[in-house]
Amino acid sequence: MNSQRREDPVLITSAAPSYQEQLAARRRRYALMMSLRIPCIVLAVVFAKIWWLALILILLSVPLPWMAVLIANDRPPRKAEKPQRLERTRRAIEEPR
């Protein structure tokens, strides 16, 4: 028997979300950021008479696709922690009634 293996079960209550849940959350973030680009461009056209405001709105919309891809592709880092183990109490067994 492996001497490093423990008999106590590992607690998984703080487990990371599944891959499918992470992917769905990243897709939502990407769609939200890309949907912000459309109003920026529309508002730039609406405020075309105020050139500096239209320019600011266009400049805001330029990095949005790049930022959306970076954020959507960013996965949460893996946790390098020791697993929590359920420790059994032997006191209840050993104490006489």
C-alpha positions in Angstrom: 0.0 0.0 0.0 1.2 3.5 -0.8 2.4 5.1 2.4 1.5 8.7 1.2 -2.1 7.8 0.5 -4.5 8.8 3.2 -7.7 7.1 4.2 -9.7 10.3 4.9 -11.9 11.5 2.0 -11.2 14.8 0.2 -13.6 17.7 0.7 -14.7 19.1 -2.7 -17.1 21.8 -1.6 -14.8 24.5 -2.9 -14.2 22.9 -6.2 -13.7 25.1 -9.3 -16.6 25.5 -11.8 -16.7 22.9 -14.6 -15.2 23.6 -18.0 -18.6 24.1 -19.5 -19.6 26.7 -16.9 -16.3 28.5 -17.4 -16.8 28.5 -21.2 -20.3 29.8 -20.9 -19.2 32.7 -18.6 -16.4 33.6 -21.0 -18.8 33.6 -24.0 -21.2 35.9 -22.1 -18.3 38.3 -21.3 -17.2 38.3 -24.9 -20.7 39.0 -26.2 -21.2 41.8 -23.7 -17.9 43.5 -24.6 -18.6 43.2 -28.3 -22.1 44.5 -27.9 -20.7 47.7 -26.3 -18.9 48.4 -29.6 -22.1 48.9 -31.6 -23.5 51.7 -29.4 -20.1 53.5 -29.5 -20.1 53.5 -33.3 -23.8 54.5 -33.5 -23.2 57.3 -31.1 -20.2 58.5 -33.0 -22.3 58.8 -36.1 -25.1 60.6 -34.1 -22.5 63.1 -32.7 -20.6 63.6 -35.9 -21.2 67.3 -35.7 -19.2 67.4 -32.4 -16.0 66.0 -33.9 -14.1 65.5 -30.6 -16.9 63.5 -29.0 -17.3 61.4 -32.2 -13.5 60.8 -32.1 -13.5 59.7 -28.5 -16.4 57.3 -29.1 -14.5 55.8 -32.2 -11.3 55.5 -30.2 -13.2 53.7 -27.4 -14.6 51.2 -29.9 -11.2 50.3 -31.5 -9.6 48.3 -28.6 -12.9 46.6 -27.6 -12.5 43.5 -29.9 -8.9 43.0 -28.7 -9.9 43.3 -25.1 -12.9 41.1 -25.5 -10.7 38.3 -27.0 -8.2 38.6 -24.2 -10.8 38.5 -21.5 -12.7 35.7 -23.2 -9.6 33.5 -23.5 -8.5 34.1 -20.0 -9.1 31.0 -17.9 -8.9 31.2 -14.1 -5.6 30.0 -12.7 -5.4 26.6 -11.3 -5.2 26.5 -7.5 -2.1 24.9 -6.2 -3.4 24.1 -2.7 -3.4 21.1 -0.5 -6.7 19.3 -0.5 -8.8 19.7 2.6 -9.4 16.3 4.2 -12.3 15.3 6.4 -10.8 14.4 9.8 -12.6 11.8 11.7 -13.1 12.2 15.4 -12.1 9.1 17.3 -13.1 10.5 20.6 -16.8 9.4 20.2 -15.6 5.8 19.6 -13.0 5.6 22.3 -15.1 7.2 25.2 -17.0 4.8 27.3 -20.7 5.6 27.8 
